Amino acid sequence: MHKEAVLQQFGLTEAEVRVYIYLLQYGEETASEIAKKVGMNRTFAYDRLKKLQDVGLVSSVIKDSKKYFLATEPQQLLSLLKEREEQLKDVLPELEKLRKPKEDVPKVEVYSSLKGVKTALNLMLKEKQTAYVHGSISLFKEALPTHFEIWNTRRVNLKIPLKILSSERIKLSLTEIDQLPFEEKSITTTFTFGNSTLIVMWNDHPLAIHINNKNIADNNRTLFNTIWNREVKIYKGKEGILQAFWEVIENTKECVGFGCSKNLADIYTVEWSNLWHEDRLSHNVKVRLVAYDDKKSRDYFTPRTKAKREYFVRFLSRESQGPSCVMISEKMIATFVYTEKQYQVIVNKNKETIAAYRKYFDELWLKSKK
């Protein structure tokens, strides 16, 4: 590299470099003589000389009332460089504080074949951390039945817990499940684990999108935990009624209820009710109900109490029970609201509310008759 180019890297202009090199070659000179020799007007030359003096590359002396300029030793450049290095070291901590952190740009991969989807799902097994699952598991089993069994067995062997938010009734080892309303059923499943988010769309040709980004994964977990174990949920339609009836006999020794009627029984049908009784008996759940004291309800419930074990029904006027059917377990209350447009079920898991309703049921039970 030419000396002129090197000197310019010290922040000197081309004109300043010309002046400095001239002084190195010819020694002391007045500003007028320097201007004439390097080809610039005196004022401009004087400004360049002042700049060189400021950086320590030129000095001046007065002789016979005239001001002469001379170049300092080239070694001064090394001192100048060292000085700038020390100055830079002093301000580096402040500069580091000012530096905007580099954005964590998400890494996104798309898997568009069954083999690719399997590969994406296996990423969770490598992470070996709790996986938060929002959506359908049954569609996973339907689309990849053999792989699901292998995947789930490996997951259990690796002791990887699952927390699942789903509208489906699922039973898997090493798994916690929180039921969502039936209308929240989706063909998409989101798996969040470690710094990864895996979104699988179970259509005719399953597609998986893997996003590796800590911020996105943390945000997903925050949203998941906001939904997880909500104290109050609302289910709608016949599907909601069936779902609430299944839930009310889970993880409890006894299920009680009041406001029961033949009208509600007509919605879920005798065939479905028989399946429900089989399931509760397999889990040793006792049932006590207070039903409306009308002919239709008596004709429906009385023979069923004789046919079903651990199933007891008493009767009380509708006016004494209110407009809704309420089912109560140790973990939840399901209130079946009869509306003109659509049936709704309000599921409440608040402990104080459960205790209050249970006390109210006990009062109704004492007032009711066989």
C-alpha positions as CSV (number, residue, x, y, z in Angstrom):
1,M,0.0,0.0,0.0
2,H,1.4,3.5,-0.9
3,K,2.4,5.8,2.0
4,E,-0.2,8.3,0.9
5,A,-3.0,5.8,1.3
6,V,-1.7,4.7,4.7
7,L,-1.6,8.2,6.0
8,Q,-5.1,8.8,4.9
9,Q,-6.2,6.0,7.1
10,F,-5.2,8.2,10.1
11,G,-8.0,10.6,9.1
12,L,-6.0,12.9,6.9
13,T,-7.2,14.3,3.7
14,E,-5.2,14.0,0.4
15,A,-4.2,17.7,0.7
16,E,-3.0,17.2,4.3
17,V,-1.0,14.2,3.3
18,R,0.7,16.3,0.5
19,V,1.6,19.0,2.9
20,Y,3.0,16.6,5.5
21,I,5.1,14.7,3.0
22,Y,6.4,18.0,1.5
23,L,7.6,19.2,5.0
24,L,9.3,15.8,5.6
25,Q,11.2,16.3,2.3
26,Y,12.1,20.0,2.6
27,G,12.1,20.9,6.3
28,E,11.0,24.3,7.5
29,E,8.8,26.4,5.3
30,T,6.4,29.3,5.7
31,A,2.7,28.9,4.9
32,S,3.1,30.9,1.7
33,E,5.9,28.8,0.4
34,I,4.2,25.6,1.2
35,A,1.1,26.8,-0.6
36,K,3.1,27.7,-3.7
37,K,5.0,24.4,-3.7
38,V,2.0,22.0,-3.2
39,G,-0.3,24.0,-5.5
40,M,-3.0,25.5,-3.2
41,N,-4.0,29.0,-2.0
42,R,-2.4,30.3,1.3
43,T,-5.6,30.3,3.3
44,F,-6.4,26.7,2.4
45,A,-2.8,25.6,3.1
46,Y,-2.9,27.4,6.5
47,D,-6.1,25.5,7.4
48,R,-4.4,22.2,6.5
49,L,-1.3,23.1,8.6
50,K,-3.6,23.8,11.6
51,K,-5.2,20.4,11.2
52,L,-1.8,18.7,11.1
53,Q,-0.7,20.7,14.2
54,D,-3.9,19.6,16.0
55,V,-3.0,15.9,15.4
56,G,0.6,16.4,16.4
57,L,2.2,15.8,12.9
58,V,3.4,19.4,12.4
59,S,5.0,22.0,14.7
60,S,6.0,25.6,14.2
61,V,8.7,28.1,15.1
62,I,9.1,31.9,14.9
63,K,12.2,33.2,13.1
64,D,12.7,36.9,12.3
65,S,9.1,37.6,12.9
66,K,8.1,34.8,10.5
67,K,6.3,31.6,11.3
68,Y,7.8,28.4,9.9
69,F,6.2,25.0,9.9
70,L,8.1,21.7,10.1
71,A,7.0,18.0,10.2
72,T,7.4,16.0,13.3
73,E,9.2,12.6,13.3
74,P,7.3,9.9,11.5
75,Q,7.6,7.9,14.7
76,Q,5.0,10.3,16.1
77,L,2.5,8.3,14.0
78,L,3.0,5.3,16.2
79,S,2.4,7.4,19.3
80,L,-0.7,8.9,17.7
81,L,-1.9,5.4,16.9
82,K,-1.3,4.3,20.5
83,E,-3.0,7.3,21.9
84,R,-6.1,6.6,19.8
85,E,-6.1,3.0,20.9
86,E,-6.1,4.1,24.6
87,Q,-8.9,6.5,23.9
88,L,-10.9,3.8,22.2
89,K,-10.4,1.4,25.1
90,D,-11.8,4.1,27.4
91,V,-15.1,4.5,25.5
92,L,-15.6,0.9,24.5
93,P,-17.7,0.0,27.6
94,E,-20.0,2.9,26.8
95,L,-20.2,1.9,23.2
96,E,-21.1,-1.7,24.2
97,K,-24.0,-0.4,26.3
98,L,-25.3,1.5,23.4
99,R,-25.1,-1.4,21.0
100,K,-28.5,-2.8,20.1
101,P,-28.7,-6.5,20.8
102,K,-28.8,-8.7,17.8
103,E,-32.3,-9.9,17.1
104,D,-32.9,-13.6,17.6
105,V,-34.1,-14.3,14.1
106,P,-36.4,-17.4,14.1
107,K,-35.2,-20.4,12.2
108,V,-38.1,-21.9,10.3
109,E,-38.1,-25.4,8.7
110,V,-41.1,-26.8,6.7
111,Y,-41.7,-30.6,6.5
112,S,-44.1,-31.4,3.8
113,S,-44.1,-35.3,3.6
114,L,-45.1,-38.0,6.1
115,K,-41.5,-38.9,6.5
116,G,-40.7,-35.2,7.2
117,V,-43.5,-34.9,9.7
118,K,-42.1,-38.0,11.6
119,T,-38.7,-36.4,11.6
120,A,-40.1,-33.2,13.0
121,L,-42.1,-35.0,15.7
122,N,-38.9,-36.8,16.8
123,L,-37.3,-33.5,17.5
124,M,-39.3,-33.4,20.7
125,L,-37.8,-36.7,21.9
126,K,-34.3,-35.2,21.5
127,E,-35.2,-32.2,23.6
128,K,-36.2,-34.4,26.6
129,Q,-38.2,-31.6,28.2
130,T,-41.9,-31.2,29.1
131,A,-43.9,-30.7,25.9
132,Y,-46.9,-28.5,25.9
133,V,-49.5,-29.7,23.4
134,H,-52.4,-27.7,22.2
135,G,-54.8,-29.4,19.8
136,S,-55.6,-32.9,18.5
137,I,-53.8,-36.0,19.5
138,S,-56.3,-38.4,17.9
139,L,-55.5,-37.0,14.4
140,F,-51.8,-37.7,15.1
141,K,-52.8,-41.4,15.9
142,E,-55.0,-41.6,12.8
143,A,-52.5,-40.1,10.4
144,L,-49.4,-42.0,11.7
145,P,-50.8,-45.0,13.8
146,T,-47.6,-47.1,13.9
147,H,-45.3,-44.1,14.4
148,F,-47.5,-42.7,17.1
149,E,-47.2,-45.9,19.2
150,I,-43.4,-46.0,18.7
151,W,-43.1,-42.2,19.4
152,N,-45.3,-42.4,22.5
153,T,-43.4,-45.5,23.9
154,R,-40.1,-43.7,23.4
155,R,-41.4,-40.6,25.0
156,V,-42.5,-42.6,28.1
157,N,-39.2,-44.4,28.3
158,L,-37.4,-41.1,28.1
159,K,-39.7,-39.8,30.9
160,I,-40.9,-36.8,28.9
161,P,-44.1,-35.4,30.4
162,L,-46.9,-34.0,28.2
163,K,-49.4,-31.3,29.2
164,I,-52.2,-31.4,26.7
165,L,-55.0,-28.9,26.0
166,S,-57.5,-30.7,23.8
167,S,-61.3,-31.1,23.3
168,E,-60.6,-34.9,22.9
169,R,-60.8,-37.4,25.7
170,I,-57.3,-38.8,25.9
171,K,-55.6,-41.2,28.2
172,L,-51.8,-41.4,27.9
173,S,-49.0,-42.3,30.4
174,L,-47.0,-39.5,31.9
175,T,-49.6,-37.0,30.8
176,E,-51.7,-34.2,32.3
177,I,-54.8,-33.2,30.3
178,D,-57.1,-30.2,30.5
179,Q,-60.3,-30.5,28.4
180,L,-61.2,-27.7,26.0
181,P,-64.8,-27.1,24.7
182,F,-65.8,-29.3,21.8
183,E,-66.1,-26.3,19.5
184,E,-62.4,-25.6,20.0
185,K,-61.6,-28.8,18.1
186,S,-58.9,-28.2,15.5
187,I,-57.0,-30.1,12.7
188,T,-53.9,-28.4,14.0
189,T,-51.6,-29.5,16.8
190,T,-49.0,-27.2,18.3
191,F,-46.1,-28.8,20.3
192,T,-43.9,-26.4,22.3
193,F,-40.7,-27.8,23.8
194,G,-37.5,-26.1,24.8
195,N,-36.9,-23.3,22.3
196,S,-38.9,-25.0,19.7
197,T,-42.5,-24.7,18.4
198,L,-43.8,-27.4,16.1
199,I,-47.1,-26.8,14.3
200,V,-48.6,-29.8,12.6
201,M,-51.6,-29.6,10.2
202,W,-53.3,-32.9,9.9
203,N,-55.0,-32.5,6.5
204,D,-54.9,-35.0,3.6
205,H,-51.2,-34.3,3.3
206,P,-49.8,-33.5,6.8
207,L,-47.5,-30.6,7.0
208,A,-45.2,-29.6,9.9
209,I,-43.6,-26.2,10.5
210,H,-40.7,-26.1,13.0
211,I,-39.8,-22.7,14.5
212,N,-36.6,-22.5,16.6
213,N,-36.9,-19.3,18.6
214,K,-36.8,-18.9,22.4
215,N,-39.1,-15.8,22.4
216,I,-41.8,-17.6,20.4
217,A,-41.6,-20.8,22.5
218,D,-41.8,-18.8,25.8
219,N,-44.8,-16.8,24.5
220,N,-46.5,-20.1,23.6
221,R,-46.0,-21.5,27.0
222,T,-47.3,-18.3,28.6
223,L,-50.5,-18.5,26.5
224,F,-50.8,-22.2,27.2
225,N,-50.6,-21.7,31.0
226,T,-53.2,-18.9,30.7
227,I,-55.7,-21.3,29.2
228,W,-54.6,-24.3,31.4
229,N,-57.1,-25.2,34.1
230,R,-59.3,-22.2,33.6
231,E,-61.8,-22.2,36.5
232,V,-64.8,-21.5,34.2
233,K,-65.5,-22.8,30.7
234,I,-68.6,-22.8,28.5
235,Y,-69.4,-25.8,26.3
236,K,-72.2,-25.6,23.7
237,G,-74.6,-27.9,21.9
238,K,-75.1,-31.6,22.3
239,E,-71.4,-32.3,22.1
240,G,-70.8,-30.0,25.0
241,I,-73.4,-31.8,27.1
242,L,-71.8,-35.2,26.4
243,Q,-68.3,-33.8,27.1
244,A,-69.4,-32.3,30.5
245,F,-71.0,-35.6,31.5
246,W,-67.8,-37.5,30.8
247,E,-65.7,-35.0,32.8
248,V,-67.9,-34.9,35.8
249,I,-67.2,-38.6,36.6
250,E,-63.4,-38.3,36.2
251,N,-61.2,-38.3,39.3
252,T,-64.0,-38.5,41.8
253,K,-65.6,-41.0,44.1
254,E,-69.1,-39.6,43.9
255,C,-71.1,-37.6,41.5
256,V,-74.3,-35.8,42.6
257,G,-76.8,-33.6,40.8
258,F,-80.1,-31.9,40.9
259,G,-82.5,-30.5,38.3
260,C,-82.3,-33.8,36.3
261,S,-85.2,-34.5,33.9
262,K,-86.4,-36.7,31.1
263,N,-85.9,-33.7,28.7
264,L,-82.2,-33.7,29.3
265,A,-82.0,-37.5,29.0
266,D,-83.6,-37.3,25.6
267,I,-80.7,-35.2,24.4
268,Y,-77.9,-37.7,25.4
269,T,-80.1,-40.8,24.7
270,V,-80.4,-44.1,26.6
271,E,-77.7,-45.8,24.5
272,W,-75.1,-43.1,25.4
273,S,-76.2,-43.1,29.1
274,N,-75.5,-46.8,29.3
275,L,-72.0,-46.3,28.1
276,W,-71.6,-43.5,30.6
277,H,-72.7,-45.8,33.4
278,E,-70.3,-48.5,32.3
279,D,-67.5,-46.0,32.5
280,R,-68.3,-44.6,35.9
281,L,-68.7,-48.1,37.3
282,S,-65.3,-49.1,35.9
283,H,-63.9,-46.2,38.1
284,N,-66.2,-47.0,41.1
285,V,-68.1,-43.7,40.9
286,K,-71.3,-43.5,42.9
287,V,-74.1,-41.3,41.6
288,R,-76.9,-39.6,43.6
289,L,-79.4,-37.4,41.7
290,V,-82.5,-35.3,42.5
291,A,-84.8,-35.3,39.5
292,Y,-88.0,-33.4,38.6
293,D,-91.0,-34.9,40.3
294,D,-93.1,-35.4,37.1
295,K,-94.4,-38.5,35.5
296,K,-92.0,-38.5,32.5
297,S,-89.0,-38.2,34.7
298,R,-90.2,-40.8,37.3
299,D,-90.9,-43.3,34.4
300,Y,-87.4,-42.8,33.1
301,F,-85.3,-42.8,36.2
302,T,-87.1,-45.3,38.5
303,P,-86.4,-48.4,36.4
304,R,-82.8,-47.3,35.7
305,T,-82.0,-47.0,39.4
306,K,-82.9,-50.7,39.7
307,A,-80.8,-51.7,36.7
308,K,-77.7,-49.7,37.5
309,R,-75.4,-50.3,40.5
310,E,-74.5,-47.4,42.8
311,Y,-77.1,-45.2,41.2
312,F,-79.7,-43.5,43.4
313,V,-82.4,-41.0,42.3
314,R,-84.9,-39.1,44.4
315,F,-87.6,-36.6,43.3
316,L,-88.5,-33.1,44.1
317,S,-90.6,-30.4,42.4
318,R,-89.1,-28.4,39.6
319,E,-89.8,-25.2,41.4
320,S,-87.5,-26.3,44.3
321,Q,-84.6,-27.0,42.0
322,G,-84.3,-24.2,39.5
323,P,-84.2,-24.0,35.7
324,S,-80.9,-25.8,35.3
325,C,-79.5,-29.3,35.8
326,V,-76.4,-29.2,38.0
327,M,-73.9,-32.1,38.3
328,I,-71.3,-31.9,41.0
329,S,-68.1,-34.0,41.5
330,E,-65.2,-33.5,43.8
331,K,-63.4,-31.5,41.1
332,M,-66.1,-29.6,39.2
333,I,-69.6,-28.4,38.7
334,A,-71.4,-28.7,35.3
335,T,-74.5,-26.5,35.0
336,F,-76.7,-27.5,32.0
337,V,-78.6,-24.4,31.0
338,Y,-81.7,-24.9,28.9
339,T,-81.9,-22.1,26.3
340,E,-84.2,-21.6,23.3
341,K,-81.4,-21.3,20.8
342,Q,-78.7,-23.7,21.9
343,Y,-77.9,-25.8,24.9
344,Q,-75.0,-24.5,27.0
345,V,-73.0,-26.1,29.8
346,I,-71.0,-24.0,32.3
347,V,-68.1,-25.9,33.8
348,N,-66.8,-24.4,37.0
349,K,-63.7,-25.8,38.9
350,N,-63.6,-23.2,41.7
351,K,-63.3,-25.1,45.1
352,E,-65.5,-22.6,47.1
353,T,-68.2,-22.8,44.5
354,I,-68.1,-26.6,44.5
355,A,-68.4,-26.7,48.3
356,A,-71.4,-24.3,48.2
357,Y,-73.2,-26.3,45.6
358,R,-72.5,-29.6,47.4
359,K,-74.0,-28.2,50.5
360,Y,-77.1,-27.0,48.6
361,F,-77.4,-30.5,47.0
362,D,-77.4,-32.1,50.5
363,E,-80.3,-29.9,51.6
364,L,-82.3,-30.9,48.5
365,W,-81.5,-34.5,49.0
366,L,-83.0,-34.4,52.5
367,K,-86.1,-32.7,51.2
368,S,-86.6,-35.0,48.2
369,K,-88.5,-38.3,48.2
370,K,-87.9,-41.7,46.7
